[in-house]
Amino acid sequence: MHLRKLAVRNFRRLHDVVIDLASDISIFVGANNSGKTSVGHALQLFTGKSRFNIHDFNAECWTDIVTFGEGADAASLPSLELDIWFEVTPNDVHRVVDLLPSLSWSGSLVGMRVAFSPINPEEIRSRFLAVRQLAIDATPKDENGTLKYDPSPRNLWEYLRDRLNDEYELRYYVLDPAHFNAEMISEEGYEPTPLTGRDRSGREILNSLIQINFLNAQRHLSDGSGGSRSEDLSRVLSRFYGRNLEQKGEDYEALIALAASESAFNQHLERVFAPTLKSLAKLGYPGLSNPRMMIRSALDPAQIMNNQNGAVIHYALGEDDGNPTPPTLPDSYNGLGFKNLIFMVVELLDIHNQWLAIEENRPPVHLIFIEEPEAHLHAQLQQAFIRKIMDLLAMESQELMHYTTQVVVTSHSTHILYERGFRPIRYFRRKRSSNMSATDVLNLSVFYDNTDPEIRDFLERYLKLTHCDLFFADGAVLVEGNVERLLLPQMIATAAPRLKSSYLTVLEIGGAFGYRFQKLIEYLGLTTLIITDLDSVYCTPPEQDATEARADELDGLAENPAANDDGEEPDDDEEEQANTETPGKACIASHPGAMTSNQTLRQWLPKCDTVVALWEATEEMKIQSRTAECDALVRVAYQCQTDVTWKEETLALAGRTLEEAFALENLSWCQDVSCKPLKLRIARAVSMDLLQLAQRIHKRVQSKSFSKTDFALNLLLKKPDEWSVPTYIAEGLKWLEAEIAPPELEVAEGQEENVQDMSVALAETDGGRVA
């Protein structure tokens, strides 16, 4: 038996979502404020462990509350609802008898609805109106009898803000899966059966089926004073000892020995904590270079057995040579990362053991929420933790037949996703409506099962190689290669500076593989810019044109060092390309009949095969718009013809790759001797016309000696204001900026300096920016 699905309605950003849970571990990912933590809060509230607040209602419900208070026709007070669906086996049916909807029930799903509903809507409105009138009567008025201010509560929302838990209550219902579709959406008009008139209340039935524990993100790890909520590791270990481990309280011989020496008690602590420390060892702690952890008594013979400070952590220095009293350092001298790891492991074991210790009517399902375990942990430790967490919570084989531990992890760690792959991911995607605060929850196991295995396996392997952060970004940029990835930050700063304040992920995918990301991008609904290359290739071998012939004549000049009048070394390895017009081989973009080998351009956007068709593609053809079925907005950017000037000659030209496009659009600058490290300077360029120079640049970039990475690194050494971003990239970045970047601040006259100072301050502190 395990928790299969949760359906949440009207709760915060979770306006109407269904969340599938894996039988072992589920990982909630998504951008900040997308509703991941709200799932845990909802479970706390609907299980009665906390009190609701008016702000727990989704913002869309606020208008309904106000209009009901005003007496509008057909208006009603909203309820908050949580549907809990359990997957049961024949061995578990006796546990869920109270949730069986009828004697004809069949299948494996049983469900319960918990609703936070108004006790009596009409009486609520009457009480609000009475309180409102009393407030108005008590408010001072001016000489005209007009209120000097509008007193609270001005509407029913404000009234419920202060009295919500008096006017609302939790109600419990039995759900019949026969009235729900596969997405657990009920048929229109379905009313569940109230859980009333039974031997046990709805709350008792729910608590008999599931126990929920939380390991919150705010784990207080320091040993200094931190208020009542602060706990250091020594206190946690002491509490763990008191709850779960064999006690020495009735062993009077041990107490006598303790009064004389700490030795006996330290040996006892070492023995009983051995399994706990062994569990830590599964996660690689202490490893080769980290100090060993020891549990030692803080001697106070009168109170040692019951004091929460009765045991403190020490870290032993040096190798374990059997010395019972090695040199040690106290808890506060260990790093935050290992403190967090030890804290989480001990708390998890404590939570798990408390559940296992329930002898009568133990709930068959134990759900543990862990918020952001990656805090202070380096990448490898994050992977070890998520890889071994289920081993830490392992049960005996005979108990596995009747009991289940499920873990939900909320995370922003790409390394945790790397370790687990697609199946456990539940992606929380914020809806883009500007007037709606809501979230969709996507089950990546569905994507895994419904995607072509070749593409699916490629994506999983790729994400493992790159630690992809697609799941945390507001937008994505898919780039052709390493050069674009290295230059993109500077190009963004130049062409679309507002993107620096956006949450972007940049993926290096190449034109040959970019289209394989289409299904994932569409499933996630991401706004995406694809920056790729034209990748022109020969189609059929036409007659060699005059441009190439003239370039061939100049090859002889390039091969003769004495002919170079500018002191530049010749390119010995530039190959003859004009005489080998093999179909599929790279050619200059302007070659008649040239095709594109770029599969992203052929199969995704704009779905054109020839270079001419790509140049003629309209803006609409380059954009995949949002639809009702697909929320992804995608634009492709590739090299198109732009006006290039050389020696008073201007032609419309396009590069085959980024390097060619850059050289053409910065032609005079690239041919200057100061730019020789870029390797785009052509010998005797002054004697060539524009077509000849373009051909020579094409050959240079295609030559074996040209290093694209060296070009990018040398370009980063130049001042950004000296060169221009290629047009196709600048246009793409400006489009993305308009779609996802925050609006530009309107600066009042005379305030420019203040805004500039604020921008500098934000940059110095990183401003919370993710790039």
HELIX and SHEET records of a PDB file:
HELIX    1   1 LYS A   36  PHE A   46  1                                  11    
HELIX    2   2 ILE A   54  ASP A   56  5                                   3    
HELIX    3   3 ALA A   59  GLY A   69  1                                  11    
HELIX    4   4 PRO A   90  LEU A   99  5                                  10    
HELIX    5   5 PRO A  121  ASP A  137  1                                  17    
HELIX    6   6 LEU A  156  GLU A  167  1                                  12    
HELIX    7   7 PRO A  177  HIS A  179  5                                   3    
HELIX    8   8 GLY A  202  LEU A  209  1                                   8    
HELIX    9   9 LEU A  233  ASN A  244  1                                  12    
HELIX   10  10 TYR A  252  ALA A  260  1                                   9    
HELIX   11  11 SER A  263  VAL A  272  1                                  10    
HELIX   12  12 ALA A  274  ALA A  281  1                                   8    
HELIX   13  13 ASP A  331  TYR A  333  5                                   3    
HELIX   14  14 LEU A  336  LEU A  356  1                                  21    
HELIX   15  15 ALA A  379  LEU A  392  1                                  14    
HELIX   16  16 SER A  397  LEU A  400  1                                   4    
HELIX   17  17 THR A  414  ARG A  420  1                                   7    
HELIX   18  18 LEU A  444  ASN A  450  1                                   7    
HELIX   19  19 PRO A  453  THR A  466  1                                  14    
HELIX   20  20 LEU A  470  PHE A  472  5                                   3    
HELIX   21  21 ASN A  482  ALA A  495  1                                  14    
HELIX   22  22 PRO A  497  SER A  501  5                                   5    
HELIX   23  23 GLY A  514  PHE A  517  5                                   4    
HELIX   24  24 GLN A  518  LEU A  524  1                                   7    
HELIX   25  25 ALA A  546  GLU A  559  1                                  14    
HELIX   26  26 PRO A  561  ALA A  563  5                                   3    
HELIX   27  27 GLN A  599  GLN A  603  1                                   5    
HELIX   28  28 VAL A  611  GLU A  616  1                                   6    
HELIX   29  29 LEU A  658  GLU A  665  1                                   8    
HELIX   30  30 LEU A  667  CYS A  670  1                                   4    
HELIX   31  31 VAL A  673  LEU A  678  5                                   6    
HELIX   32  32 ALA A  685  SER A  687  5                                   3    
HELIX   33  33 LEU A  690  GLN A  702  1                                  13    
HELIX   34  34 LYS A  708  LEU A  716  1                                   9    
HELIX   35  35 PRO A  720  GLU A  722  5                                   3    
HELIX   36  36 THR A  727  ILE A  740  1                                  14    
HELIX   37  37 GLU A  752  GLU A  764  1                                  13    
HELIX   38  38 ASP A  766  GLY A  768  5                                   3    
SHEET    1   A 6 LEU A  14  ASP A  20  0                                        
SHEET    2   A 6 HIS A   2  PHE A  11 -1                                        
SHEET    3   A 6 LEU A  80  GLU A  87 -1                                        
SHEET    4   A 6 LEU A 109  PRO A 118 -1                                        
SHEET    5   A 6 TYR A 168  LEU A 175 -1                                        
SHEET    6   A 6 THR A 193  PRO A 194 -1                                        
SHEET    1   B 6 ILE A 210  LEU A 215  0                                        
SHEET    2   B 6 VAL A 365  GLU A 371  1                                        
SHEET    3   B 6 THR A 404  THR A 410  1                                        
SHEET    4   B 6 ILE A  25  GLY A  30  1                                        
SHEET    5   B 6 ILE A 425  ARG A 430  1                                        
SHEET    6   B 6 THR A 439  ASN A 443 -1                                        
SHEET    1   C 3 ARG A 292  SER A 297  0                                        
SHEET    2   C 3 ALA A 311  ALA A 316 -1                                        
SHEET    3   C 3 THR A 328  PRO A 330 -1                                        
SHEET    1   D 5 LEU A 504  GLU A 508  0                                        
SHEET    2   D 5 GLY A 475  VAL A 479  1                                        
SHEET    3   D 5 THR A 527  ILE A 531  1                                        
SHEET    4   D 5 LEU A 633  ALA A 637  1                                        
SHEET    5   D 5 ILE A 623  GLN A 624 -1                                        
SHEET    1   E 2 SER A 536  VAL A 537  0                                        
SHEET    2   E 2 MET A 595  THR A 596 -1                                        
SHEET    1   F 2 THR A 642  TRP A 646  0                                        
SHEET    2   F 2 GLU A 649  LEU A 653 -1                                        
END                                                                             
